[in-house]
Amino acid sequence: MDFFTRQDIIQRYMNSTQESNKRKNTRMFFILSLAGFLFSGCAHVNEAARKVWGSSITHLEAARDSGYKEVFACSPEACYKIAEEALLKKGALVYLKDKDRRYLAAMNFKGYVDTTEAGVFFTKQSDGKTLVEVASMSPRLAQEAAGYVFSGMNKLK
């Protein structure tokens, strides 16, 4: 029969308490991390996933300042349809479209590397008109794509 001194018993108790606290702390850290991730919103995670997947348009949105703009007397929905048809008619591949966020993204333009992209953005104006913006990281493609899109919409005038 083993006899334990008072010091041995206290030491064993302390060791078991420390192990239990480590498990509780690890569990609490995991729970709080998960809650923080879920409640902080997933927009940043969503955009990071889009960049990895290849469907992010942040670079096209950034190029809007140097893109081409024109206002047309049509609804955003009508302008959207005309722009999509004009791009498809020129052989471009419209690979992203979002009617709710009002944009199109196209690539595979003739005369360009097949991954060179152009974006078309639609902003509803207060007077019932629509601001149409065409942007690309390639200034030459932005100009050509704007020509395709705007010529299709000028037929409405």
Secondary structure as GFF3:
##gff-version 3
##sequence-region A 1 157
A	DSSP	alpha_helix	6	39	.	.	.	ID=ss1
A	DSSP	alpha_helix	43	53	.	.	.	ID=ss2
A	DSSP	alpha_helix	58	62	.	.	.	ID=ss3
A	DSSP	three_ten_helix	63	66	.	.	.	ID=ss4
A	DSSP	beta_strand	68	72	.	.	.	ID=ss5
A	DSSP	alpha_helix	76	89	.	.	.	ID=ss6
A	DSSP	beta_strand	93	98	.	.	.	ID=ss7
A	DSSP	beta_strand	103	107	.	.	.	ID=ss8
A	DSSP	beta_strand	118	124	.	.	.	ID=ss9
A	DSSP	beta_strand	130	136	.	.	.	ID=ss10
A	DSSP	alpha_helix	139	154	.	.	.	ID=ss11
###
